[in-house]
Structures are given as C-alpha cells and as structure tokens.
Amino acid sequence: MKKKADILDQPAINRALTRIAHEIVEKNKGVDNLVLVGVKTRGAPLTKRLQEKIKQIEEVTVPVGELDITLYRDDLEKAYEQEDPLLKSVDIDTNISGKHVILIDDVLYTGRTIRAAMDAVMDTGRPSAIQLGVLVDRGHRELPIRADYVGKNIPTSEQEVVVVHLKETDEKDQVSIYEKN
C-alpha cells in the first residue's frame, strides 16, 4: 500500500475526542445512565480517552467496557478459512440493562463491525439505547448504520484504506489514507 496523506495528527485526534466527549454529555443531558463500550482493538483505547475527557467535564467516571466482536462477524467463515476462531472477550463489568450504551470504534466503513458489536451488546444485556461514536467515518455503508458522534468525516474511494494509529497500540497518534495496490 502507498500512503496518500496524513489526515489527523495527535493534536487533531485530541480535539476530535474532546468535541465528541462534549457532544456525548450534551446529547445525553449529563452522564447518568451512560456506559462507554469500545470495540477492540482501537475502539478500546479511544473509550478510555473519552472516559477521561468526560471525567474532566462532569467530574464523574463513566463505566467502560470492551468488546471483541470476532465471533459475531457475518464473514467469520471467510475470515477464518485457515484456522479456527478463538473465543474473545466481552468485558463489561457493569449491568448495561436500561442504560445508554455508547459504542466507540476507530473507523466506520461498511457498518458490519458495528452490527456485530450491537449483537454482542444485546447478548450482554438490554440497554435502553445504543449510540455510536467513531473517530473517522469514511462512508461506503452496506448496512443502515450511522454514527451519532464523528471525529472526522473522510470521504474515500473503495481503493483507499484508512489506517488509525494510537499511542496505546501503535506508539503514535495518526490517521492516514493509503492507496491499495
């Protein structure tokens, strides 16, 4: 793959997350009844960052959780033709029934990952609402899913790939677009 452009650097990612945190607090009229749930891999550290930003705004620590949606994917057979999938974790330490769950992921593309994440959440409990926050929305939806909170809309072609790097997983904060070969 060939890099086309860097879209977000560390300060821009920080500003986007600060804005999303404020929007979450505003839309939900505070933080009572909220649970933030990150979709592994990069949604999880974004969730922790949002938890910290919301704490700075509201002086309340919102509960967080993590989902590994591997076994919920509708392309599981295709993704694991060579090997058996491993059961991954749903790590939500709080009861989500009746809560407003905000799913957090790095990139929204076809919507299939979020559909799988919603299935995993529903298997864990029955929230009163599920909202979606993403760092990047790149378009090309295959399912009728839209984000409630978006850090940056980046229109892309099908020949492009959006790559998110975060300090927690990749030692730097950066969002770039690459051209497929």
Phi, psi and omega in degrees: 000146181248128179291130177264315184195150168269129185260315180230137172254185184302312179297323180292320176297316179299315178297318180298317180292324176297316179297315179299318179300315178296318180296321178299313180297315180297307185298326183263008179052049182113197185237003176300137175077012180262146170223128177264130181232118181268138175272120180297143017261313188274347175291331182295310178293328176297323179297316179297320178295317178295321177303316181293318179294320177294324177297321177294325182282311190255351183058036177224138177268110180283136178297146179232160175211175180226145175236134165251111190266015185311309184283353178265354184291144179278354177249028185302314181299316180295318184290335185237040180298326184273335187216160177281138178290148177264143176290122181257176191265149164245107187246085177233108186276358181242153178288122183267354181298129181078000182265165170266109180266129176248109176284138180236129176220167183279311184230132172259123183234263184282336183099352184291323177297318181291322176300317178296320179295321177296321176299316180296319178297314182294332175287341181270330181179187180240090179291156177284336178202151172236127176243166183229131173237133179226148175289319183226132170249115184257000179083194178069041181294139173254345180233155182282071181235135176224153180274141174279330182226124183231128175290312180205133171273126180233098177297131183229166171262168178292342180272004181249155178232133175263125181244123178254127173247133176235147181309317186295331183246336188229004177071007175203158175255117181193143172239128183228159173248133177241150175265130176292147178285000000 
